[in-house]
């Protein structure tokens, strides 16, 4: 058996950032709503540290927020 696609390394913080970004963009976290780190961490399934780090960081380089349209 051969694996045809190599897995990309990913930090938990990047995964949490992507989950938060998606929730905001989908309206699951409405604008102006109060966000509690402990509650969000429980929803994402992590401790508070990756969530706090993701919330205070800029988008990871592989994030859709970093991509630009080159048309």
DSSP file (Angstrom, degrees, kcal/mol; ACC not computed):
  #  RESIDUE AA STRUCTURE BP1 BP2  ACC     N-H-->O    O-->H-N    N-H-->O    O-->H-N    TCO  KAPPA ALPHA  PHI   PSI    X-CA   Y-CA   Z-CA
    1    1 A X              0   0    0      0, 0.0     2,-0.4     0, 0.0     0, 0.0   0.000 360.0 360.0 360.0 136.5    0.0    0.0    0.0
    2    2 A X        -     0   0    0      0, 0.0     2,-0.6     0, 0.0     0, 0.0  -0.943 360.0-134.6-120.7 142.0    1.3    3.5   -0.9
    3    3 A X        -     0   0    0     -2,-0.4     3,-0.0     1,-0.1     0, 0.0  -0.849  16.2-170.0 -94.9 123.0    0.2    6.8    0.5
    4    4 A X        +     0   0    0     -2,-0.6     2,-0.4     1,-0.1    -1,-0.1   0.646  67.2  51.9 -90.7 -15.1   -0.3    9.2   -2.3
    5    5 A X  S    S-     0   0    0      0, 0.0     2,-0.4     0, 0.0    -1,-0.1  -0.982  74.8-137.0-128.7 130.1   -0.7   12.4   -0.2
    6    6 A X        -     0   0    0     -2,-0.4     2,-0.2     1,-0.1    -2,-0.0  -0.664  25.7-119.1 -84.6 135.1    1.6   13.7    2.5
    7    7 A X        -     0   0    0     -2,-0.4     2,-0.4     1,-0.1    -1,-0.1  -0.519  24.3-128.6 -72.8 136.4   -0.1   15.0    5.6
    8    8 A X        -     0   0    0     -2,-0.2    -1,-0.1     1,-0.1     2,-0.1  -0.685  25.2-113.0 -83.9 135.8    0.6   18.7    6.4
    9    9 A X        -     0   0    0     -2,-0.4     2,-0.4     1,-0.0    -1,-0.1  -0.399  39.3-173.1 -65.7 146.9    1.8   19.4    9.9
   10   10 A X        -     0   0    0     -2,-0.1     2,-0.3    -3,-0.0     3,-0.0  -0.990  19.5-136.7-147.3 133.7   -0.6   21.4   11.9
   11   11 A X     >  -     0   0    0     -2,-0.4     4,-1.9     1,-0.1     3,-0.2  -0.634  23.2-125.4 -85.9 147.7   -0.5   23.1   15.3
   12   12 A X  H  > S+     0   0    0     -2,-0.3     4,-2.6     1,-0.2     5,-0.2   0.879 112.9  57.9 -58.5 -38.3   -3.5   22.7   17.6
   13   13 A X  H  > S+     0   0    0      1,-0.2     4,-2.6     2,-0.2    -1,-0.2   0.902 105.6  49.6 -59.2 -41.3   -3.6   26.5   17.8
   14   14 A X  H  > S+     0   0    0     -3,-0.2     4,-2.3     2,-0.2    -1,-0.2   0.894 110.7  49.7 -64.9 -39.8   -4.0   26.7   14.0
   15   15 A X  H  X S+     0   0    0     -4,-1.9     4,-2.1     2,-0.2    -2,-0.2   0.908 112.5  47.1 -65.0 -41.8   -6.8   24.2   14.1
   16   16 A X  H  X S+     0   0    0     -4,-2.6     4,-2.6     2,-0.2     5,-0.2   0.907 110.4  52.7 -66.8 -41.6   -8.6   26.1   16.8
   17   17 A X  H  X S+     0   0    0     -4,-2.6     4,-3.0     1,-0.2    -2,-0.2   0.928 109.7  49.1 -58.0 -45.1   -8.1   29.4   15.0
   18   18 A X  H  X S+     0   0    0     -4,-2.3     4,-2.5     1,-0.2    -1,-0.2   0.896 110.4  50.4 -63.1 -40.2   -9.7   27.9   11.9
   19   19 A X  H  X S+     0   0    0     -4,-2.1     4,-2.1     2,-0.2    -1,-0.2   0.913 113.4  45.9 -63.8 -42.7  -12.6   26.6   13.9
   20   20 A X  H  X S+     0   0    0     -4,-2.6     4,-2.4     2,-0.2    -2,-0.2   0.925 112.4  50.6 -64.9 -44.9  -13.2   30.0   15.4
   21   21 A X  H  X S+     0   0    0     -4,-3.0     4,-2.6     1,-0.2    -2,-0.2   0.922 111.7  47.6 -59.3 -45.5  -12.8   31.7   12.1
   22   22 A X  H  X S+     0   0    0     -4,-2.5     4,-2.3     1,-0.2     6,-0.3   0.898 110.5  51.8 -63.8 -41.2  -15.4   29.4   10.5
   23   23 A X  H  X>S+     0   0    0     -4,-2.1     5,-1.7     2,-0.2     6,-1.5   0.889 112.4  45.9 -64.2 -39.4  -17.8   29.8   13.4
   24   24 A X  H ><5S+     0   0    0     -4,-2.4     3,-0.9     4,-0.2    -2,-0.2   0.936 114.1  47.7 -67.7 -46.4  -17.6   33.6   13.0
   25   25 A X  H 3<5S+     0   0    0     -4,-2.6    -2,-0.2     1,-0.3    -1,-0.2   0.829 112.5  49.3 -66.6 -32.0  -18.0   33.5    9.3
   26   26 A X  H 3<5S-     0   0    0     -4,-2.3    -1,-0.3    -5,-0.2    -2,-0.2   0.563 115.1-114.6 -82.6  -8.7  -21.0   31.1    9.5
   27   27 A X  T <<5S+     0   0    0     -3,-0.9     3,-0.3    -4,-0.6    -3,-0.2   0.540  82.2 124.4  85.7   7.4  -22.7   33.3   12.1
   28   28 A X  S   <S+     0   0    0     -5,-1.7     2,-0.5     1,-0.3    -4,-0.2   0.797  81.5  40.8 -68.6 -27.0  -22.4   30.6   14.8
   29   29 A X  S    S-     0   0    0     -6,-1.5    -1,-0.3    -9,-0.1    -2,-0.2  -0.847  97.4-148.5-117.1  89.8  -20.7   33.3   16.9
   30   30 A X    >   -     0   0    0     -2,-0.5     3,-2.0    -3,-0.3    -5,-0.1  -0.177  25.7 -91.1 -63.7 150.5  -22.7   36.4   16.1
   31   31 A X  T 3  S+     0   0    0      1,-0.3    -1,-0.1    -7,-0.1     3,-0.1  -0.338 112.5  19.9 -58.3 136.3  -21.1   39.9   16.1
   32   32 A X  T 3  S+     0   0    0      1,-0.3    -1,-0.3    -3,-0.1     2,-0.1   0.360  90.5 135.5  85.1  -5.6  -21.3   41.5   19.5
   33   33 A X    <   -     0   0    0     -3,-2.0     2,-0.4     1,-0.1    -1,-0.3  -0.471  62.4-108.3 -76.7 149.7  -21.9   38.3   21.4
   34   34 A X        -     0   0    0     -2,-0.1     2,-0.6    -3,-0.1    -1,-0.1  -0.628  31.7-155.0 -78.6 128.4  -19.9   37.7   24.6
   35   35 A X        -     0   0    0     -2,-0.4     2,-0.5    -6,-0.0     3,-0.1  -0.921   5.5-164.3-109.4 122.6  -17.2   35.0   24.2
   36   36 A X     >  -     0   0    0     -2,-0.6     4,-2.8     1,-0.1     5,-0.2  -0.926  14.8-145.6-107.5 124.2  -16.0   33.1   27.2
   37   37 A X  H  > S+     0   0    0     -2,-0.5     4,-2.8     1,-0.2     5,-0.2   0.886  98.4  51.1 -58.3 -43.2  -12.8   31.3   26.7
   38   38 A X  H  > S+     0   0    0      2,-0.2     4,-1.9     1,-0.2    -1,-0.2   0.910 112.3  47.0 -62.4 -41.3  -13.7   28.3   29.0
   39   39 A X  H  > S+     0   0    0      2,-0.2     4,-2.0     1,-0.2    -2,-0.2   0.929 114.2  46.5 -65.4 -45.3  -17.0   27.9   27.1
   40   40 A X  H  X S+     0   0    0     -4,-2.8     4,-2.5     1,-0.2     5,-0.2   0.902 110.1  53.7 -63.7 -40.6  -15.4   28.1   23.7
   41   41 A X  H  X>S+     0   0    0     -4,-2.8     5,-2.2    -5,-0.2     4,-2.1   0.903 108.8  49.5 -60.8 -41.1  -12.7   25.7   24.8
   42   42 A X  H  <5S+     0   0    0     -4,-1.9    -1,-0.2    -5,-0.2    -2,-0.2   0.896 111.5  49.0 -64.3 -39.8  -15.3   23.2   25.9
   43   43 A X  H  <5S+     0   0    0     -4,-2.0    -2,-0.2     1,-0.2    -1,-0.2   0.881 115.8  42.4 -67.2 -38.3  -17.1   23.5   22.5
   44   44 A X  H  <5S-     0   0    0     -4,-2.5    -2,-0.2    -5,-0.1    -1,-0.2   0.746 112.2-121.0 -80.5 -24.0  -13.9   23.1   20.5
   45   45 A X  T  <5S+     0   0    0     -4,-2.1     2,-0.2     1,-0.3    -3,-0.2   0.794  72.8 103.5  89.8  31.0  -12.7   20.2   22.8
   46   46 A X  S   <S-     0   0    0     -5,-2.2    -1,-0.3    -6,-0.1    -2,-0.1  -0.760  74.5 -92.3-129.6 177.4   -9.4   21.7   24.0
   47   47 A X     >  -     0   0    0     -2,-0.2     4,-0.8    -3,-0.1     3,-0.1  -0.291  48.0 -99.9 -78.2 177.5   -8.0   23.3   27.1
   48   48 A X  H  > S+     0   0    0      1,-0.2     4,-3.0     2,-0.2     5,-0.2   0.769 111.0  71.6 -73.8 -25.2   -8.1   27.1   27.3
   49   49 A X  H  > S+     0   0    0      1,-0.2     4,-2.5     2,-0.2     5,-0.2   0.935  98.5  43.5 -63.3 -49.9   -4.5   27.6   26.3
   50   50 A X  H  > S+     0   0    0      1,-0.2     4,-2.4     2,-0.2    -1,-0.2   0.884 117.2  49.1 -62.1 -34.3   -4.8   26.8   22.6
   51   51 A X  H  X S+     0   0    0     -4,-0.8     4,-2.6     2,-0.2    -2,-0.2   0.929 111.5  47.1 -69.7 -45.0   -8.0   28.8   22.4
   52   52 A X  H  X S+     0   0    0     -4,-3.0     4,-1.3     1,-0.2    -2,-0.2   0.901 114.1  48.9 -62.3 -40.4   -6.5   31.8   24.1
   53   53 A X  H  < S+     0   0    0     -4,-2.5     4,-0.5    -5,-0.2     3,-0.2   0.920 112.8  47.0 -65.0 -44.2   -3.4   31.6   21.9
   54   54 A X  H >< S+     0   0    0     -4,-2.4     3,-0.8     1,-0.2    -2,-0.2   0.889 110.2  53.2 -65.0 -39.3   -5.6   31.3   18.7
   55   55 A X  H 3< S+     0   0    0     -4,-2.6    -1,-0.2     1,-0.2    -2,-0.2   0.782 114.3  41.6 -68.3 -26.7   -7.8   34.2   19.8
   56   56 A X  T 3< S+     0   0    0     -4,-1.3    -1,-0.2    -3,-0.2     2,-0.2   0.398 103.6  83.7-101.9   3.6   -4.8   36.5   20.3
   57   57 A X  S <  S-     0   0    0     -3,-0.8     2,-0.1    -4,-0.5     3,-0.1  -0.580  78.8-109.0-105.2 166.7   -2.9   35.5   17.2
   58   58 A X        -     0   0    0     -2,-0.2    -1,-0.1     1,-0.2     3,-0.1  -0.473  58.5 -72.1 -82.4 165.0   -2.9   36.5   13.6
   59   59 A X        -     0   0    0     -2,-0.1    -1,-0.2     1,-0.1   -45,-0.1  -0.242  53.3-107.1 -60.2 143.2   -4.2   34.0   11.1
   60   60 A X    >   -     0   0    0    -46,-0.2     3,-2.3     1,-0.1     6,-0.3  -0.365  32.8-109.2 -65.4 153.0   -2.0   31.0   10.3
   61   61 A X  T 3  S+     0   0    0      1,-0.3    -1,-0.1    -3,-0.1    -2,-0.1   0.753 119.7  51.2 -58.2 -24.7   -0.3   31.1    6.9
   62   62 A X  T 3  S+     0   0    0      3,-0.0    -1,-0.3     5,-0.0     2,-0.1   0.441  86.7 114.6 -91.1   0.2   -2.5   28.3    5.6
   63   63 A X  S X> S-     0   0    0     -3,-2.3     3,-1.7     1,-0.1     4,-0.6  -0.382  75.8-124.8 -71.4 146.3   -5.7   30.0    6.8
   64   64 A X  G >4 S+     0   0    0      1,-0.3     3,-0.7     2,-0.2    -1,-0.1   0.782 110.7  67.2 -58.5 -25.9   -8.3   31.1    4.2
   65   65 A X  G 34 S+     0   0    0      1,-0.2    -1,-0.3    -5,-0.1    -6,-0.1   0.715 100.1  49.4 -67.8 -19.7   -8.0   34.6    5.8
   66   66 A X  G <4 S+     0   0    0     -3,-1.7    -1,-0.2    -6,-0.3     2,-0.2   0.582  90.8  98.0 -93.9 -12.2   -4.4   34.8    4.5
   67   67 A X    <<  -     0   0    0     -3,-0.7     2,-0.3    -4,-0.6    -5,-0.0  -0.520  56.7-160.1 -79.8 143.3   -5.2   33.8    1.0
   68   68 A X        -     0   0    0     -2,-0.2     2,-0.5     2,-0.0    -2,-0.1  -0.898  23.5-111.6-119.7 153.2   -5.6   36.5   -1.7
   69   69 A X        -     0   0    0     -2,-0.3     2,-0.6     1,-0.1    -2,-0.0  -0.720  25.5-166.5 -81.4 124.8   -7.3   36.3   -5.0
   70   70 A X              0   0    0     -2,-0.5    -1,-0.1     1,-0.2    -2,-0.0  -0.571 360.0 360.0-112.6  68.3   -4.7   36.6   -7.8
   71   71 A X              0   0    0     -2,-0.6    -1,-0.2     0, 0.0    -2,-0.0   0.387 360.0 360.0-106.2 360.0   -7.0   37.2  -10.8
